[in-house]
Amino acid sequence: MGVKEYHVEGMSCQHCVKAVEGALHSLAGVKEAKVNLEAKRVHVEYDPSQVTDQAMKEAIEEQGYDVVE
């Protein structure tokens, strides 16, 4: 099981939380996605044999948010 933390800019409400968590949960291999709105962080537990770091970043960005390195 892999674990990633992403810093995500642009999230400001519960709608944002649901959009980001939903986008990540829709990817095969993502076991858990949890947004901390105040910290602007997303904690993801995933199976690296099923989903890539790039695919998870793209899923977040497709919702209109910026993943900050």
C-alpha positions, 0 to 999 in steps of 0.5 A: 500500500502506498501513501501520498500527501498532496498540497492542493490550492483552490479548495474552499468548501465542502463541495471542493472536498467532495469533488476531490475525494470523489475524483480520487475514489473513482480511480482503480487502486485508490483505497482512501482519499481524505481532504484536510480543507484547513491545511489544503492537503489530501491524504491518499492511500493507494495500490501503486500497482493499479494507479500512478502518482501522475493519474492521481494528480491529473484527477485532482487537476481535472476538478479545477484545483492545483496540485502544488509541488 
